[in-house]
Amino acid sequence: MSVERRVLAVAVLATAMAFVDVTALNTALPALQTALSASPAQLLWIVNAYGVPLTALLLAAGALGDLHGRRRVFAFGIGLFAAASLMCGVAPSAGALVAARAVQGAGAALMIPGSLALIAAAFPPERLGHAIGTWSALSVVAMAAGPIVGGALAARGLWRGVFLLNLPVALAALALLARVPESRGAVADTRFDFAGAVLAVTGLFGLSYAGLAAPERGLADARVLAALALGLAALVAFVLVEARSARPMLPLALFRARELAVPSVVTMLLYTAFHGWMVFVPLHLVRAQGYDELQAGLAQLPLLLLLVLASPLAGRLFDRNGARVPLAIGTALATLGFLAFRLDGLESGPGEYATRVLPSFVALGAGLGLCIAPLSTLVITSVGRERLALASGINSTLSRLASVVAVVLFGALGALAREHGIAAFGGQALFAAGLSAAATLVVLAQLRRQ
């Protein structure tokens, strides 16, 4: 096996562990709750304890990889994730499982930036887009397989297997990684920016905690407001410290270049729209349109299938002609997908799926599939090869923050709509279309400058 294929394989295995544990766990939650006598609040934090450290540590993990070796930090993340998976698999109580999930999130944060950074270091520029597209497609397959795996294990009383299955996958990834050459940034000074890292972790921790706790406690809850204030204050301090530091963890000058600023803005807009819509669309299908849970899950398969098919195609288009065509077409298609649901999919039922709901999923799947690989590749290649892991951390942080922001914004929008007797999901679909349309305008404005 060539080094390129080995790197791609280990990146997919590591990412699959991180993603499958999220989607498979969601399906196994009822069995888990019964077995551990978990309260509703504990159940929520069994899910959220993973996302908070994952979001908070991504930037710092990327910087560590560039300084001290991307393979080394990546391997440590796999080992930590595997150890935490074992802790989850044998957890005797809900509280112990929450703690183990937090450690899992930290391990995932160390893995994810390394996966893309190693791909970027191993593949030449002319094939990088296709490699990232393939990685994206296989990651989607892993996410789609998660609910099936979780449901099958939970139905047999084996919900702990959701976590224990990570152990052989981690061993296989480490075995492949042993034959991957080390890579790091060409930086003579390897001192780590601890002040910047602490402020970044604190800021991202506060924002992610506030975003994940808000649906349970409400936006006016004292803890949510305190976490939000702490997060914003820490991020403001982070910007000030990084602007004055001689060796910043995140050189702010990077964002002055359109090569990084534009894909970052488009990523936030598009991913916020998608994450928010995908949180609430299954609830809408079940509660408002009469789908059962299985039908609601199957309804989304065309979207996942098109993501898998379109991501490698978009990567090839990027390698040959750049990001202009796939991003312009992709964001426009995504906007049409959100609008299609707003216009046709609010009052239909399962019997009208093919004519009134399917077009939305098709347009979204094709549109997002055309955008994911080019956006990730643009961010990864915009900062120079000495900061590949940091760039990967930026890319992953944008995606995670978009998810957190989406839950808050779409949840607040739904609550506001219900207070005024408006169809909540119609407003959410229209809001998603507006975010996606804004992403299209950013892309078109950038194209006019080139």
VMD Tcl script that draws the C-alpha trace (Angstrom):
set ca {
  {0.00 0.00 0.00}
  {1.36 3.41 -0.98}
  {1.92 6.12 1.62}
  {-0.92 8.16 0.10}
  {-3.43 5.33 0.42}
  {-2.19 4.48 3.90}
  {-2.65 8.09 5.03}
  {-6.13 8.26 3.50}
  {-7.10 4.96 5.15}
  {-5.91 5.98 8.62}
  {-7.60 9.39 8.29}
  {-10.89 7.73 7.35}
  {-10.66 5.21 10.21}
  {-10.00 7.91 12.80}
  {-12.72 10.19 11.49}
  {-15.14 7.26 11.32}
  {-14.59 6.59 15.02}
  {-15.28 10.21 15.89}
  {-18.42 10.45 13.74}
  {-19.93 7.01 14.29}
  {-19.79 7.47 18.04}
  {-22.07 10.50 17.67}
  {-24.69 9.06 15.33}
  {-24.66 5.51 16.74}
  {-25.03 6.78 20.30}
  {-28.15 8.76 19.40}
  {-29.88 5.54 18.35}
  {-28.73 3.66 21.48}
  {-29.77 6.36 23.96}
  {-33.08 4.77 25.05}
  {-31.39 1.45 25.90}
  {-28.54 3.28 27.61}
  {-30.95 5.37 29.67}
  {-32.76 2.27 30.91}
  {-29.57 0.37 31.74}
  {-27.95 3.22 33.69}
  {-31.14 4.80 35.08}
  {-30.01 8.09 33.58}
  {-32.10 11.21 34.14}
  {-33.08 13.36 31.14}
  {-30.42 15.92 32.11}
  {-27.75 13.21 32.37}
  {-28.82 11.82 29.01}
  {-28.37 15.22 27.41}
  {-24.88 15.57 28.84}
  {-23.88 12.07 27.78}
  {-24.30 13.53 24.29}
  {-23.03 17.06 24.92}
  {-20.01 16.21 27.09}
  {-18.37 14.99 23.89}
  {-19.02 18.14 21.86}
  {-17.79 20.73 24.37}
  {-14.11 19.64 24.63}
  {-14.09 18.67 20.96}
  {-14.98 22.20 19.89}
  {-12.79 23.87 22.52}
  {-9.56 22.00 21.76}
  {-9.48 21.87 17.95}
  {-7.43 25.03 17.38}
  {-4.89 24.20 20.08}
  {-4.59 20.62 18.83}
  {-3.87 21.83 15.30}
  {-1.14 24.18 16.52}
  {0.43 21.40 18.61}
  {0.54 19.12 15.58}
  {2.41 21.66 13.47}
  {4.94 22.30 16.25}
  {5.56 18.82 17.63}
  {4.63 16.47 14.78}
  {1.25 15.86 13.17}
  {1.56 12.10 13.26}
  {2.64 12.15 16.92}
  {-0.30 14.30 18.06}
  {-2.66 12.33 15.82}
  {-1.48 9.02 17.31}
  {-1.85 10.37 20.85}
  {-5.42 11.45 19.99}
  {-6.26 7.96 18.69}
  {-4.83 6.38 21.84}
  {-6.72 8.77 24.13}
  {-9.94 8.24 22.18}
  {-9.54 4.45 22.43}
  {-8.83 4.59 26.17}
  {-11.86 6.81 26.71}
  {-13.99 4.44 24.58}
  {-13.02 1.62 26.91}
  {-13.98 3.81 29.89}
  {-17.34 4.47 28.22}
  {-17.87 0.78 27.49}
  {-17.43 -0.24 31.13}
  {-18.94 2.87 32.76}
  {-20.94 1.77 35.85}
  {-23.10 4.90 36.03}
  {-24.40 7.80 33.99}
  {-22.01 10.20 35.75}
  {-19.01 8.03 34.90}
  {-20.16 7.87 31.28}
  {-20.42 11.67 31.09}
  {-16.83 12.00 32.34}
  {-15.56 9.37 29.88}
  {-17.38 11.09 27.02}
  {-15.57 14.33 27.85}
  {-12.23 12.51 27.55}
  {-13.43 11.04 24.26}
  {-14.13 14.56 22.99}
  {-10.59 15.62 23.88}
  {-9.19 12.63 22.00}
  {-11.32 13.43 18.96}
  {-10.08 17.02 19.01}
  {-6.50 15.74 18.77}
  {-7.42 13.33 15.95}
  {-9.49 15.45 13.60}
  {-7.00 18.22 12.67}
  {-4.29 15.60 12.19}
  {-6.36 13.59 9.73}
  {-6.70 16.39 7.18}
  {-3.19 17.70 7.86}
  {-1.62 14.32 7.09}
  {-3.67 14.08 3.88}
  {-2.52 17.55 2.84}
  {1.12 16.65 3.58}
  {0.98 13.31 1.72}
  {-0.87 14.30 -1.48}
  {0.48 16.66 -4.15}
  {-1.57 19.83 -4.79}
  {-2.96 18.52 -8.08}
  {-4.63 15.55 -6.31}
  {-5.42 17.09 -2.94}
  {-8.99 18.11 -3.79}
  {-9.90 14.58 -4.89}
  {-8.29 13.11 -1.75}
  {-10.26 15.43 0.54}
  {-13.42 14.72 -1.46}
  {-12.90 10.98 -0.97}
  {-12.25 11.53 2.75}
  {-15.46 13.59 2.99}
  {-17.51 10.96 1.14}
  {-16.30 8.09 3.31}
  {-16.90 10.20 6.43}
  {-20.52 10.62 5.34}
  {-20.79 6.84 4.89}
  {-19.53 6.41 8.47}
  {-22.10 8.90 9.76}
  {-24.88 7.13 7.88}
  {-23.77 3.73 9.20}
  {-23.81 4.97 12.80}
  {-27.57 4.78 13.44}
  {-27.72 1.31 11.88}
  {-24.86 0.04 14.05}
  {-26.25 1.70 17.19}
  {-29.76 0.42 16.57}
  {-28.62 -3.15 15.89}
  {-26.49 -3.27 19.05}
  {-29.12 -1.61 21.25}
  {-31.82 -4.00 20.03}
  {-29.72 -6.91 21.36}
  {-28.93 -5.24 24.66}
  {-25.35 -4.52 23.56}
  {-25.32 -0.71 23.67}
  {-21.85 -0.77 25.25}
  {-20.60 -2.15 21.95}
  {-21.11 1.32 20.42}
  {-17.99 2.33 22.37}
  {-16.08 -0.96 22.48}
  {-16.10 -1.28 18.67}
  {-13.69 1.65 18.62}
  {-10.91 -0.47 20.12}
  {-10.13 -2.70 17.09}
  {-10.60 0.28 14.75}
  {-8.10 2.30 16.80}
  {-5.59 -0.57 16.75}
  {-5.89 -0.84 12.96}
  {-5.42 2.92 12.60}
  {-2.32 2.92 14.81}
  {-0.85 -0.02 12.87}
  {-1.26 1.88 9.60}
  {0.01 5.10 11.16}
  {3.26 3.42 12.22}
  {4.26 3.33 8.54}
  {3.35 6.95 7.80}
  {6.23 9.45 7.81}
  {6.17 12.25 10.36}
  {5.45 15.79 9.20}
  {5.55 19.10 11.00}
  {5.72 22.78 10.20}
  {9.07 24.25 9.23}
  {9.24 26.37 12.39}
  {12.56 26.77 14.18}
  {11.01 28.02 17.45}
  {8.86 25.24 18.91}
  {7.66 27.14 21.97}
  {3.91 26.85 22.33}
  {1.66 29.89 22.75}
  {0.10 28.83 26.07}
  {-1.64 32.16 26.72}
  {-3.33 32.03 23.32}
  {-4.22 28.36 23.74}
  {-5.79 28.87 27.18}
  {-7.86 31.82 25.94}
  {-8.94 29.96 22.79}
  {-9.95 26.86 24.77}
  {-11.79 28.98 27.35}
  {-13.60 31.00 24.69}
  {-14.63 28.02 22.58}
  {-15.58 26.07 25.72}
  {-17.85 28.88 26.87}
  {-19.56 29.29 23.51}
  {-20.03 25.56 22.96}
  {-21.35 25.01 26.51}
  {-23.81 27.88 26.12}
  {-24.95 26.62 22.73}
  {-25.42 23.04 23.86}
  {-27.06 23.90 27.20}
  {-29.44 26.52 25.79}
  {-32.01 24.04 24.37}
  {-32.36 22.42 27.81}
  {-32.12 25.47 30.09}
  {-33.24 28.32 27.86}
  {-31.31 31.34 26.65}
  {-32.13 33.35 29.80}
  {-30.67 30.76 32.19}
  {-27.90 32.17 34.42}
  {-25.45 29.37 33.55}
  {-26.00 29.80 29.82}
  {-25.55 33.57 30.04}
  {-22.44 33.20 32.21}
  {-20.89 30.68 29.80}
  {-21.72 32.91 26.85}
  {-20.20 35.96 28.55}
  {-17.08 33.99 29.52}
  {-16.70 32.65 26.00}
  {-17.05 36.02 24.31}
  {-14.73 37.75 26.78}
  {-12.07 35.06 26.38}
  {-12.24 35.22 22.59}
  {-11.89 39.02 22.63}
  {-8.86 38.63 24.91}
  {-7.55 35.93 22.57}
  {-7.67 38.31 19.61}
  {-5.85 41.01 21.59}
  {-3.15 38.60 22.80}
  {-2.60 37.05 19.38}
  {-2.36 40.49 17.75}
  {0.53 41.41 20.09}
  {2.27 38.05 20.38}
  {5.62 37.50 18.66}
  {4.77 33.80 18.22}
  {0.95 33.60 18.04}
  {-0.82 30.25 17.95}
  {-3.18 31.72 15.34}
  {-1.58 34.53 13.30}
  {-4.51 36.88 12.72}
  {-2.89 38.19 9.55}
  {-3.94 34.93 7.91}
  {-7.55 36.14 7.86}
  {-6.63 39.33 6.02}
  {-6.09 37.25 2.91}
  {-9.23 36.44 0.92}
  {-7.87 32.91 0.35}
  {-8.76 32.07 3.97}
  {-11.37 34.71 4.85}
  {-13.78 33.90 2.00}
  {-14.00 30.11 2.48}
  {-14.24 30.65 6.25}
  {-17.26 32.95 5.85}
  {-18.91 30.63 3.32}
  {-18.29 27.62 5.59}
  {-19.92 29.32 8.59}
  {-22.96 30.46 6.60}
  {-23.55 27.19 4.76}
  {-22.84 24.87 7.68}
  {-24.99 26.91 10.06}
  {-27.88 26.60 7.62}
  {-27.35 22.88 7.11}
  {-26.77 21.90 10.75}
  {-29.77 23.89 11.94}
  {-32.04 22.48 9.28}
  {-30.92 18.88 9.86}
  {-31.55 19.10 13.61}
  {-35.18 20.10 13.13}
  {-36.24 18.44 9.86}
  {-36.60 14.91 11.38}
  {-38.73 16.37 14.19}
  {-40.87 18.15 11.61}
  {-41.36 15.02 9.53}
  {-42.42 12.98 12.57}
  {-44.49 15.54 14.47}
  {-46.08 17.55 11.67}
  {-46.23 15.23 8.68}
  {-47.02 11.85 10.21}
  {-43.78 10.00 9.39}
  {-42.65 7.34 11.81}
  {-39.02 7.38 12.99}
  {-37.88 4.83 10.39}
  {-39.57 6.72 7.55}
  {-37.98 9.97 8.71}
  {-34.56 8.33 8.67}
  {-35.03 6.75 5.26}
  {-36.31 10.06 3.86}
  {-32.83 11.54 4.34}
  {-30.95 8.78 2.50}
  {-30.99 10.57 -0.90}
  {-29.23 13.53 0.71}
  {-26.51 11.29 2.18}
  {-26.14 9.35 -1.08}
  {-25.65 12.53 -3.09}
  {-23.13 13.82 -0.55}
  {-21.14 10.62 -1.07}
  {-21.34 10.82 -4.87}
  {-20.77 14.55 -5.26}
  {-17.85 15.06 -2.85}
  {-15.20 13.17 -4.91}
  {-16.56 14.78 -8.10}
  {-16.23 18.22 -6.54}
  {-12.69 17.36 -5.48}
  {-11.78 16.46 -9.06}
  {-13.36 19.68 -10.34}
  {-11.33 21.62 -7.80}
  {-8.09 19.93 -8.86}
  {-8.74 20.73 -12.53}
  {-10.42 24.13 -12.49}
  {-10.40 25.52 -8.95}
  {-13.28 26.22 -6.58}
  {-15.32 28.69 -8.64}
  {-17.73 26.37 -10.43}
  {-18.48 23.84 -7.66}
  {-18.96 26.54 -4.98}
  {-21.16 28.77 -7.12}
  {-23.37 25.89 -8.26}
  {-23.29 24.13 -4.88}
  {-24.39 27.09 -2.74}
  {-27.12 27.99 -5.25}
  {-28.44 24.41 -5.24}
  {-28.45 24.34 -1.44}
  {-30.46 27.58 -1.38}
  {-33.00 26.08 -3.77}
  {-33.20 22.98 -1.58}
  {-34.11 24.98 1.52}
  {-36.63 27.05 -0.46}
  {-38.19 23.91 -1.96}
  {-38.95 22.61 1.51}
  {-40.34 25.98 2.54}
  {-42.66 26.08 -0.49}
  {-43.70 22.44 -0.87}
  {-42.72 20.36 2.12}
  {-44.53 21.90 5.09}
  {-48.00 20.37 4.82}
  {-47.33 17.14 2.93}
  {-47.22 13.63 4.37}
  {-45.40 10.37 3.60}
  {-47.62 9.76 0.57}
  {-46.35 12.95 -1.09}
  {-42.68 12.45 -0.29}
  {-41.52 11.91 -3.89}
  {-43.04 15.13 -5.23}
  {-42.87 17.55 -2.29}
  {-39.99 16.51 0.00}
  {-37.54 14.54 -2.13}
  {-36.62 17.54 -4.36}
  {-35.37 19.41 -1.30}
  {-33.15 16.54 -0.21}
  {-31.83 16.06 -3.76}
  {-30.92 19.73 -4.20}
  {-29.34 19.90 -0.75}
  {-27.34 16.72 -1.18}
  {-26.00 17.74 -4.56}
  {-25.32 21.32 -3.47}
  {-23.55 20.50 -0.22}
  {-21.65 17.66 -1.88}
  {-20.24 20.15 -4.38}
  {-19.15 22.52 -1.58}
  {-17.61 20.41 1.20}
  {-14.37 19.29 -0.47}
  {-13.58 22.65 -2.16}
  {-14.20 24.60 1.06}
  {-12.01 22.28 3.13}
  {-9.27 22.27 0.50}
  {-9.30 26.07 0.23}
  {-8.88 26.47 3.99}
  {-6.17 23.79 4.21}
  {-4.13 25.23 1.34}
  {-4.51 28.91 2.25}
  {-2.01 29.11 5.13}
  {1.13 27.38 3.84}
  {2.45 23.87 4.44}
  {4.05 24.82 7.75}
  {0.58 25.29 9.30}
  {-1.40 22.40 7.79}
  {-2.65 21.06 11.13}
  {-3.63 24.53 12.32}
  {-5.53 25.07 9.07}
  {-7.29 21.76 9.60}
  {-8.12 22.87 13.14}
  {-9.57 26.12 11.78}
  {-11.67 24.18 9.28}
  {-12.99 21.78 11.93}
  {-13.61 24.58 14.43}
  {-15.69 26.48 11.88}
  {-17.84 23.41 11.30}
  {-18.28 22.72 15.03}
  {-19.06 26.36 15.84}
  {-21.57 26.46 13.01}
  {-23.33 23.46 14.57}
  {-23.42 25.12 18.01}
  {-24.62 28.46 16.61}
  {-27.22 26.69 14.48}
  {-28.88 24.97 17.45}
  {-29.18 28.30 19.29}
  {-30.38 30.36 16.31}
  {-32.81 27.82 14.89}
  {-34.12 26.91 18.35}
  {-34.72 30.57 19.22}
  {-36.34 31.17 15.83}
  {-38.67 28.21 16.34}
  {-39.66 29.38 19.82}
  {-40.31 32.92 18.54}
  {-42.43 31.62 15.68}
  {-44.55 29.47 18.01}
  {-45.17 32.46 20.30}
  {-46.70 34.35 17.37}
  {-48.67 31.41 15.98}
  {-46.41 30.98 12.94}
  {-45.34 27.62 11.49}
  {-41.95 27.26 13.16}
  {-40.30 25.00 10.61}
  {-41.37 27.21 7.70}
  {-39.47 30.10 9.26}
  {-36.47 27.89 9.94}
  {-36.36 26.67 6.33}
  {-36.60 30.25 5.08}
  {-33.84 31.34 7.46}
  {-31.63 28.48 6.23}
  {-32.28 29.56 2.65}
  {-31.27 33.11 3.56}
  {-27.96 31.94 5.07}
  {-27.25 29.78 2.03}
  {-28.14 32.63 -0.33}
  {-25.71 34.87 1.57}
  {-23.02 32.24 1.02}
  {-23.84 32.29 -2.71}
  {-23.48 36.07 -2.79}
  {-20.09 35.88 -1.05}
  {-18.90 33.32 -3.60}
  {-20.16 35.37 -6.55}
  {-18.58 38.55 -5.17}
  {-15.27 36.75 -4.87}
  {-15.55 35.39 -8.42}
  {-16.06 38.91 -9.79}
  {-12.72 39.95 -8.25}
  {-10.82 37.14 -9.97}
}
mol new
graphics top color blue
foreach p $ca { graphics top sphere $p radius 0.5 }
foreach p [lrange $ca 0 end-1] q [lrange $ca 1 end] { graphics top cylinder $p $q radius 0.2 }
display resetview
